[in-house]
Amino acid sequence: MKISKTLLLVISLIAATCFLQAKAAGVYCSNPYSRCYRRYIQCPEECPSTTAMNSNNKVCYADCDRPTCKSQCRMRKPNCNRPGSACYDPRFIGGDGIVFYFHGKSNEEFSLVSDSDLQINGRFIGHRPAGRARDFTWIQALGFLFNSHKFSLEAAKTATWDNEIDHLRFAFDGQELSVPEETLSTWYSPNKDIKIERVTTRNSVIVTIKDKAEIMVNVVPVTKEDDRIHSYKVPSDDCFAHLEVQFRFFNLSPNVDGILGRTYKPDFQNPAKPGVAMPVVGGEDSFKTSSLLSNDCKTCIYSESQIDSVKSEMEYAALDCTRGASSGYGIVCRK
């Protein structure tokens, strides 16, 4: 059977196209507010996938907000030395790149980020050894308010640390969630406005709130080495399992507030003293909330009524006046 030169050429072109498409994996920037909107950013050859990790446990990452619109290989876990991070006891790196500490108080909640359509709180745990003037604290849980929903994740209390046990707990609108303990297993909310994805089998996830934020989270204990170096004097019945977190935000308003959120304001002047080994920032009374899922701090600007108002305007704008007087809304349409 003879194959014409034309057919061979077509087959070769198809094969070449398929090879190039397979090689050219990347990220499409679909957020209209990002700098690289509608751009397709190709992944590097050494990490061609955004989900499957390479031999160095890295994946392709494209920041659609960077003006260069380029991708890079990175870990899918929090980087405690980069902006947007909150780790250790607790050490923050603001959106302005400045390092600062906020100690808060043990067993109390504080506003980390407060914007008109997003509220993120942190619950602090810790203890105060005899002779100390303040608590040693760590972030044990995060609470999120958005789109009239409430979501929380926390590190479960444990006396001793075991890497073979998952210490993460999740809840959405008051219901506990179960995310299968498998690498890359994923849970979506009913409206798909929030996604939880396991980076590893246990104790590490990425939470994505659609068009608002991406949060990389690890659960870690206070180790014996940490205890020795910092003289925490951790009790025998609690290893203070806590969160290491790195946030990436989309569409924050210029009015955003909160311990971390305010550092993303264009005109923010960080009170952290430069050149100090541990620049501590105060303001506990300004950021304290009554619970993990409350927006009642003095500087909180999140408002569910504002979100409901926007929803109502969108619903009314989409009314169908072709199906009778009310179409189920109890409103009379007039020309």
RATA-V290672 format. One record per residue. N is the residue number from 1. RES is the residue in one letter. OMEGA is omega in degrees with one decimal (* if undefined). NEAR is the number of other ideal C-beta (glycine too) atoms within 8 Angstrom. Layout:
# RATA-V290672
n=N res=RES omega=OMEGA near=NEAR
n=N res=RES omega=OMEGA near=NEAR
This chain:
# RATA-V290672
n=1 res=M omega=-179.6 near=2
n=2 res=K omega=176.6 near=3
n=3 res=I omega=-177.2 near=5
n=4 res=S omega=178.6 near=6
n=5 res=K omega=179.5 near=5
n=6 res=T omega=-179.3 near=6
n=7 res=L omega=178.0 near=8
n=8 res=L omega=179.2 near=9
n=9 res=L omega=178.6 near=8
n=10 res=V omega=-179.9 near=8
n=11 res=I omega=-180.0 near=8
n=12 res=S omega=179.4 near=8
n=13 res=L omega=179.2 near=8
n=14 res=I omega=-179.7 near=8
n=15 res=A omega=179.9 near=8
n=16 res=A omega=179.1 near=8
n=17 res=T omega=179.5 near=8
n=18 res=C omega=179.7 near=8
n=19 res=F omega=-179.3 near=8
n=20 res=L omega=179.6 near=8
n=21 res=Q omega=179.8 near=7
n=22 res=A omega=-177.8 near=7
n=23 res=K omega=-173.0 near=8
n=24 res=A omega=175.6 near=7
n=25 res=A omega=-178.5 near=10
n=26 res=G omega=-175.7 near=11
n=27 res=V omega=174.9 near=11
n=28 res=Y omega=-178.3 near=8
n=29 res=C omega=-173.5 near=14
n=30 res=S omega=-178.8 near=6
n=31 res=N omega=-176.4 near=10
n=32 res=P omega=-179.3 near=5
n=33 res=Y omega=-178.2 near=7
n=34 res=S omega=-177.9 near=10
n=35 res=R omega=-175.4 near=8
n=36 res=C omega=-177.9 near=12
n=37 res=Y omega=179.0 near=11
n=38 res=R omega=174.3 near=6
n=39 res=R omega=174.0 near=9
n=40 res=Y omega=-176.7 near=7
n=41 res=I omega=-177.0 near=14
n=42 res=Q omega=179.9 near=7
n=43 res=C omega=175.1 near=14
n=44 res=P omega=-179.6 near=9
n=45 res=E omega=-177.3 near=5
n=46 res=E omega=174.3 near=6
n=47 res=C omega=-171.3 near=11
n=48 res=P omega=-175.5 near=9
n=49 res=S omega=176.4 near=11
n=50 res=T omega=-178.3 near=9
n=51 res=T omega=-177.9 near=5
n=52 res=A omega=-177.2 near=5
n=53 res=M omega=177.8 near=9
n=54 res=N omega=-176.0 near=11
n=55 res=S omega=178.0 near=3
n=56 res=N omega=179.4 near=6
n=57 res=N omega=178.5 near=7
n=58 res=K omega=177.7 near=10
n=59 res=V omega=176.3 near=13
n=60 res=C omega=178.8 near=15
n=61 res=Y omega=178.1 near=9
n=62 res=A omega=178.4 near=15
n=63 res=D omega=-176.7 near=6
n=64 res=C omega=178.4 near=14
n=65 res=D omega=178.4 near=7
n=66 res=R omega=-177.7 near=9
n=67 res=P omega=-179.6 near=4
n=68 res=T omega=-179.8 near=4
n=69 res=C omega=177.7 near=11
n=70 res=K omega=-179.5 near=7
n=71 res=S omega=176.8 near=11
n=72 res=Q omega=175.3 near=8
n=73 res=C omega=178.7 near=11
n=74 res=R omega=175.2 near=8
n=75 res=M omega=178.4 near=6
n=76 res=R omega=178.3 near=11
n=77 res=K omega=-177.3 near=9
n=78 res=P omega=171.9 near=11
n=79 res=N omega=-173.6 near=9
n=80 res=C omega=179.2 near=11
n=81 res=N omega=-179.6 near=5
n=82 res=R omega=178.4 near=8
n=83 res=P omega=179.2 near=8
n=84 res=G omega=-176.7 near=10
n=85 res=S omega=175.1 near=16
n=86 res=A omega=-173.6 near=14
n=87 res=C omega=173.3 near=9
n=88 res=Y omega=-168.3 near=7
n=89 res=D omega=-68.6 near=10
n=90 res=P omega=175.0 near=15
n=91 res=R omega=-179.5 near=12
n=92 res=F omega=165.5 near=13
n=93 res=I omega=-173.3 near=12
n=94 res=G omega=175.8 near=14
n=95 res=G omega=177.2 near=9
n=96 res=D omega=178.7 near=9
n=97 res=G omega=-177.3 near=6
n=98 res=I omega=179.1 near=11
n=99 res=V omega=174.8 near=9
n=100 res=F omega=179.1 near=12
n=101 res=Y omega=173.8 near=12
n=102 res=F omega=-172.3 near=12
n=103 res=H omega=-178.7 near=10
n=104 res=G omega=178.1 near=12
n=105 res=K omega=-179.5 near=9
n=106 res=S omega=177.1 near=11
n=107 res=N omega=174.2 near=6
n=108 res=E omega=-177.1 near=10
n=109 res=E omega=-177.8 near=13
n=110 res=F omega=179.1 near=15
n=111 res=S omega=175.6 near=18
n=112 res=L omega=179.4 near=12
n=113 res=V omega=176.4 near=16
n=114 res=S omega=176.4 near=16
n=115 res=D omega=-175.8 near=14
n=116 res=S omega=-177.5 near=9
n=117 res=D omega=-178.9 near=9
n=118 res=L omega=175.4 near=15
n=119 res=Q omega=176.6 near=14
n=120 res=I omega=178.4 near=16
n=121 res=N omega=175.4 near=14
n=122 res=G omega=173.6 near=14
n=123 res=R omega=-178.7 near=14
n=124 res=F omega=172.8 near=17
n=125 res=I omega=178.0 near=10
n=126 res=G omega=177.5 near=11
n=127 res=H omega=-178.1 near=11
n=128 res=R omega=177.4 near=8
n=129 res=P omega=179.6 near=9
n=130 res=A omega=176.6 near=3
n=131 res=G omega=179.8 near=3
n=132 res=R omega=-177.6 near=8
n=133 res=A omega=-178.6 near=2
n=134 res=R omega=178.3 near=6
n=135 res=D omega=159.8 near=12
n=136 res=F omega=-175.3 near=12
n=137 res=T omega=174.9 near=13
n=138 res=W omega=178.0 near=14
n=139 res=I omega=-176.7 near=13
n=140 res=Q omega=-176.1 near=12
n=141 res=A omega=174.0 near=12
n=142 res=L omega=175.9 near=17
n=143 res=G omega=-175.5 near=16
n=144 res=F omega=171.0 near=13
n=145 res=L omega=-179.5 near=12
n=146 res=F omega=175.8 near=13
n=147 res=N omega=-177.4 near=7
n=148 res=S omega=177.1 near=7
n=149 res=H omega=175.5 near=12
n=150 res=K omega=-178.4 near=10
n=151 res=F omega=177.8 near=14
n=152 res=S omega=171.1 near=12
n=153 res=L omega=-176.9 near=14
n=154 res=E omega=174.3 near=11
n=155 res=A omega=-177.9 near=12
n=156 res=A omega=179.1 near=8
n=157 res=K omega=177.8 near=5
n=158 res=T omega=-179.5 near=12
n=159 res=A omega=179.9 near=6
n=160 res=T omega=-176.0 near=5
n=161 res=W omega=176.3 near=8
n=162 res=D omega=-179.3 near=6
n=163 res=N omega=-177.9 near=6
n=164 res=E omega=179.1 near=4
n=165 res=I omega=176.6 near=7
n=166 res=D omega=-176.7 near=7
n=167 res=H omega=179.7 near=11
n=168 res=L omega=175.3 near=13
n=169 res=R omega=-177.1 near=9
n=170 res=F omega=173.4 near=13
n=171 res=A omega=178.9 near=11
n=172 res=F omega=-178.9 near=11
n=173 res=D omega=174.4 near=7
n=174 res=G omega=-178.7 near=5
n=175 res=Q omega=177.2 near=6
n=176 res=E omega=-178.1 near=6
n=177 res=L omega=174.1 near=9
n=178 res=S omega=177.2 near=5
n=179 res=V omega=-176.7 near=11
n=180 res=P omega=-178.6 near=6
n=181 res=E omega=177.2 near=8
n=182 res=E omega=178.0 near=7
n=183 res=T omega=180.0 near=7
n=184 res=L omega=173.5 near=8
n=185 res=S omega=-169.5 near=10
n=186 res=T omega=172.2 near=9
n=187 res=W omega=175.7 near=9
n=188 res=Y omega=170.8 near=7
n=189 res=S omega=-177.7 near=11
n=190 res=P omega=179.8 near=4
n=191 res=N omega=-179.9 near=5
n=192 res=K omega=176.1 near=8
n=193 res=D omega=172.4 near=9
n=194 res=I omega=-179.9 near=15
n=195 res=K omega=172.8 near=11
n=196 res=I omega=-179.8 near=13
n=197 res=E omega=177.2 near=11
n=198 res=R omega=176.6 near=16
n=199 res=V omega=173.1 near=11
n=200 res=T omega=-176.8 near=7
n=201 res=T omega=-175.9 near=7
n=202 res=R omega=166.2 near=12
n=203 res=N omega=177.5 near=10
n=204 res=S omega=-178.2 near=11
n=205 res=V omega=167.6 near=12
n=206 res=I omega=177.0 near=11
n=207 res=V omega=178.6 near=14
n=208 res=T omega=173.9 near=10
n=209 res=I omega=-169.9 near=13
n=210 res=K omega=177.1 near=8
n=211 res=D omega=-177.4 near=7
n=212 res=K omega=-174.1 near=10
n=213 res=A omega=169.1 near=13
n=214 res=E omega=-175.4 near=10
n=215 res=I omega=174.7 near=13
n=216 res=M omega=-171.2 near=12
n=217 res=V omega=169.0 near=15
n=218 res=N omega=168.9 near=11
n=219 res=V omega=179.7 near=12
n=220 res=V omega=175.6 near=8
n=221 res=P omega=164.7 near=9
n=222 res=V omega=-174.2 near=10
n=223 res=T omega=176.9 near=7
n=224 res=K omega=177.7 near=5
n=225 res=E omega=175.0 near=6
n=226 res=D omega=-177.9 near=9
n=227 res=D omega=-178.9 near=12
n=228 res=R omega=-176.1 near=7
n=229 res=I omega=-172.4 near=6
n=230 res=H omega=-179.5 near=8
n=231 res=S omega=178.4 near=7
n=232 res=Y omega=-175.2 near=9
n=233 res=K omega=-179.1 near=7
n=234 res=V omega=179.9 near=9
n=235 res=P omega=-176.0 near=6
n=236 res=S omega=-175.4 near=4
n=237 res=D omega=-178.5 near=4
n=238 res=D omega=177.1 near=10
n=239 res=C omega=177.0 near=10
n=240 res=F omega=173.9 near=12
n=241 res=A omega=-174.5 near=13
n=242 res=H omega=-173.6 near=13
n=243 res=L omega=162.2 near=16
n=244 res=E omega=-170.5 near=15
n=245 res=V omega=168.3 near=14
n=246 res=Q omega=-177.6 near=13
n=247 res=F omega=167.2 near=13
n=248 res=R omega=-172.6 near=9
n=249 res=F omega=173.9 near=11
n=250 res=F omega=169.1 near=12
n=251 res=N omega=174.2 near=8
n=252 res=L omega=179.6 near=10
n=253 res=S omega=177.7 near=7
n=254 res=P omega=-178.3 near=6
n=255 res=N omega=-175.9 near=8
n=256 res=V omega=-178.4 near=14
n=257 res=D omega=-176.4 near=12
n=258 res=G omega=-176.6 near=14
n=259 res=I omega=178.9 near=13
n=260 res=L omega=-173.8 near=14
n=261 res=G omega=-176.0 near=15
n=262 res=R omega=179.6 near=11
n=263 res=T omega=176.0 near=12
n=264 res=Y omega=175.5 near=12
n=265 res=K omega=-179.4 near=9
n=266 res=P omega=-175.2 near=4
n=267 res=D omega=-174.5 near=5
n=268 res=F omega=174.6 near=10
n=269 res=Q omega=-174.6 near=4
n=270 res=N omega=-179.1 near=10
n=271 res=P omega=179.0 near=5
n=272 res=A omega=-176.2 near=11
n=273 res=K omega=179.2 near=6
n=274 res=P omega=177.4 near=6
n=275 res=G omega=179.1 near=3
n=276 res=V omega=-176.8 near=7
n=277 res=A omega=178.5 near=3
n=278 res=M omega=179.9 near=5
n=279 res=P omega=-176.7 near=12
n=280 res=V omega=177.8 near=9
n=281 res=V omega=-179.5 near=11
n=282 res=G omega=178.6 near=5
n=283 res=G omega=-178.8 near=8
n=284 res=E omega=-177.4 near=10
n=285 res=D omega=-179.0 near=6
n=286 res=S omega=-172.9 near=8
n=287 res=F omega=-176.3 near=14
n=288 res=K omega=174.3 near=12
n=289 res=T omega=-176.2 near=14
n=290 res=S omega=178.2 near=6
n=291 res=S omega=-179.3 near=7
n=292 res=L omega=-175.5 near=11
n=293 res=L omega=177.8 near=8
n=294 res=S omega=177.2 near=10
n=295 res=N omega=-172.7 near=12
n=296 res=D omega=176.7 near=6
n=297 res=C omega=-175.9 near=13
n=298 res=K omega=-177.3 near=7
n=299 res=T omega=-178.8 near=11
n=300 res=C omega=178.6 near=13
n=301 res=I omega=178.7 near=10
n=302 res=Y omega=-177.6 near=12
n=303 res=S omega=177.0 near=8
n=304 res=E omega=-179.1 near=9
n=305 res=S omega=178.5 near=6
n=306 res=Q omega=178.7 near=9
n=307 res=I omega=178.5 near=11
n=308 res=D omega=179.4 near=9
n=309 res=S omega=178.3 near=8
n=310 res=V omega=178.9 near=8
n=311 res=K omega=-178.8 near=9
n=312 res=S omega=178.8 near=8
n=313 res=E omega=179.4 near=8
n=314 res=M omega=179.9 near=8
n=315 res=E omega=-179.1 near=9
n=316 res=Y omega=178.9 near=9
n=317 res=A omega=-177.2 near=6
n=318 res=A omega=-179.3 near=6
n=319 res=L omega=178.2 near=10
n=320 res=D omega=-178.2 near=6
n=321 res=C omega=-179.2 near=6
n=322 res=T omega=-173.8 near=3
n=323 res=R omega=176.0 near=5
n=324 res=G omega=-170.7 near=4
n=325 res=A omega=-170.2 near=6
n=326 res=S omega=-175.2 near=8
n=327 res=S omega=176.2 near=11
n=328 res=G omega=-178.7 near=4
n=329 res=Y omega=-178.0 near=8
n=330 res=G omega=-178.1 near=4
n=331 res=I omega=178.2 near=9
n=332 res=V omega=179.3 near=5
n=333 res=C omega=179.0 near=8
n=334 res=R omega=176.8 near=3
n=335 res=K omega=* near=2
